[in-house]
Amino acid sequence: IEKDIISFNFTYWIDGSLSDTSNVGLYENVLFMDYTLNSNYLITILNGNYTVNPATIDMSDVEFNDLTVTYDNQAHTIVANNIPEKVSVRYIYNGAEFDAFKDFGIYEIEACFESLDSNYVLSISSLKAILTINKKEVTLKPNNVAVVYGNNPINDGYIITSGSIISTDLEALNINVKIDSSVTDYSN
């Protein structure tokens, strides 16, 4: 017994022309068929749909790591590394985009990724990291004061025994040396 063989050829048409690539989407009734006639078959041909699914961009190499710094009056942020081509990133803090932080605090930052090409989806859409800005430690000591009984003491400033103060912060700190009034009251 000899078997009948039917051969089919599939083609698809988009916007009236034969197509071999398309953008992501569902293309309805664009698949057509032709076949080799065989008297043993009554074949009905229906049109078919053509779906192009998005490709996935692998984001596994993207790095977005916590950062801890000490206050230095400079702007700090965390930046994601190894961003693939066709991907953009926005940095979000408390629901809004931001540039950087410089003051003491703990900031949870979210890096939100977006595909720049609608034919691609991302394996992850965001990552979170913590930016910690620690307080700058400094130790101050007032300069010792010696005074002759009956004279008014002179405020002679202070010295920094450890750490440092950023010069642009000096005015805002408004550091004043004060002498306890109990040791400056000479009335007996």
N, C-alpha and C positions, 0 to 999 in steps of 0.2 A: 504494500500500500504506500502510495506516495502522498506525502503531506503537502497541503497547500501552504504557501508562505505568502503573507501579506506584508509589504514593506510600507512604512509610514515615514514621511518627512515632516518635521515641525518647522514652522517659521512664525515669526511674530512681526507685527506692523505697529508702529507708533506714529501718530499724526500722518498717516497715509504713506509712510515709507518704511522699508525694511530696516530693522534696527538690530544692532549687535550689542549695544550698551545703553543703559538708561540710568536715570537718577532713582533714588529710593522712592518706592511708591507701589501702588496697586494699579495695574493697567488692565482694565476689564475688556473682555472679548477681543483680544488682540492676537490670540494664538489660533492659527488656521492649520489645516492638515490637507495633504493630498495623499493618494495611495495608488497602488497598482491594482487595476481592476481584476477581479476574480469572480467568475460566474457563480461560485458557490456561496457568496456572501451578499447580503443586503446591508450595506454599511450606511449609517447615519452619522454625519459629522457635526459636532457641536463646537462652537468657538470656546476657547479657554482663556483664563486670566493669567496674567504674567505679573509676578510680584518680585520686586527687587528689595531685599532687606538690607538695612545698613550694616556696614562693616564695623567692627569694634576696634577702637584704639586702645592698646594695652597701656595702662597707667601705672603698672606695678613698679616701675623704676623712679616714679616721682617721689621726691623727698620733701617733707615739710616738718621740720624738727623744732622742738622747744628751744628757747634761747633765754639765758639768764645773764643779765649785765648789772653793773652797779651804776647808779645815777651819775651822769657826767655832763648833764645839760645838753646832750646831743640827742637827735632823733634816732629811734631804733624801730626796726620792724623785722618780721620774719618773711623770707622769700622762699617760695617753692623752687626746687631745682629739678632738672631733667624733664622739663615740660616737653612733650612730643610736639612735632609740627602739627599744624591744624588745630591747636588747642590754645585757648586764651584762659587767663586766670584773673580773678578779682579777689581782693582781700576784704573781709567783712569783720567788723567788730560791733557787737550789740545791734545787729540788723542793718548796719550802714557801712558803706565803703569808707576807708580811711587811708591816710598816708603813713603815719608813724606816731610813736609815743616817745615822750622824753621824761615824764615825771614818774616818781615812784608808783608802783602798782603791779597788779597781776592782770594780764589781758589775754583772754581766750580769743584767738584769731582763727577764722575759717578761710581757707583758700578754696574758692568755688571755681570749678573748671567748666568750660563750655567748648563744644566742638565748633570750629569755624566753618565746617562743611557739613551740610545736612545729610550727606551720604555716610556719615560716621557717627557712632555713639561712643561714649566713653565707658571704660570698665569701672570707673569711680567718678562721682560728681563733685566730691569735696573731701578735704582733709582738715583736721583741727590741730592746732599747736598752741602752746602757752608761751607768751613773752612775759618774763618777770624782770622788773626793774627794781633792784634792791636799793635801800637807802644808803647814801654815802656816809661812812662812819668817820667822824672827826672828834678829837678831844681838845677842848680849850681849857686854858688855865689863866686866870687873871694874873697880871704881873703883881708881884709883891709890892706893897706900899709901906713906906716908913714915913712917919710924920713926927714933928716935934710937938710935944704937948701944947695944946692951945691953938695950933695952926689947923687950917682946913686941909683935909687930905686931898690929894690930886689924883684924879682918875688917870691911871697910867697905862690903860689898854690891857691886852692879853697876848698870850702866845699860843700857838697850835703845837700840842705835844705829840699828836699822831694824826695821820690823815692830812687832808688839805681841803680848802674851801675854794670853789671855782670863783674866779674874780668877778664874773658877771652876777653871781648870787650874793655877793657881800652886802650890797645896799638893801636887798630884800630881806636878808637875815637880821639887819639892824641890831648888831651885837653891841651891848653896852655893859660895862663893868660897873657894878653898884657895890657900895660898902654898907654893910648892915648898920643901921642907925644906932643899935645898942652899943657899938664900939666907938661911935663918933660923937656920943653925947658926953661932953666934958663937964656938965654942971653937977656939982656935988653939994 
